[in-house]
Amino acid sequence: MESHNIPSTGYLRQAQLVGHILPIGATTLWRWVKQGKFPQPIKLSERVTVWRCEDVKAWMDQQRAAA
């Protein structure tokens, strides 16, 4: 998991996260969200769901620190 590919601010969509930033599939991503293991997304519109870059970076830092 490389956080240097993530902008310092802004939003990431599922397609940017799954398989690119995170080595997991969409099902795992949503399972982690539901279980509270990954940050909650933000709903920008009916069809657009995003994650804050800052939240994803913080989560990745926590994972590295715990390893």
Residue pairs with C-beta under 8 A, 6 or more apart in sequence:
1 21
1 22
1 23
1 60
1 63
1 64
2 21
3 56
3 57
3 60
3 61
5 20
5 21
6 12
6 21
6 53
6 56
6 57
6 60
7 53
8 53
8 54
8 57
9 53
9 54
10 52
10 53
11 42
11 44
11 50
11 51
11 52
11 53
12 21
12 50
12 51
12 52
12 53
12 56
13 48
13 49
13 50
14 26
14 29
14 49
17 29
17 51
17 56
18 24
18 25
18 26
18 29
19 25
21 56
22 29
24 32
29 38
32 38
33 39
33 40
33 41
38 59
39 51
39 52
39 55
39 56
39 58
39 59
41 49
41 50
41 51
42 49
42 50
42 51
42 52
43 49
44 50
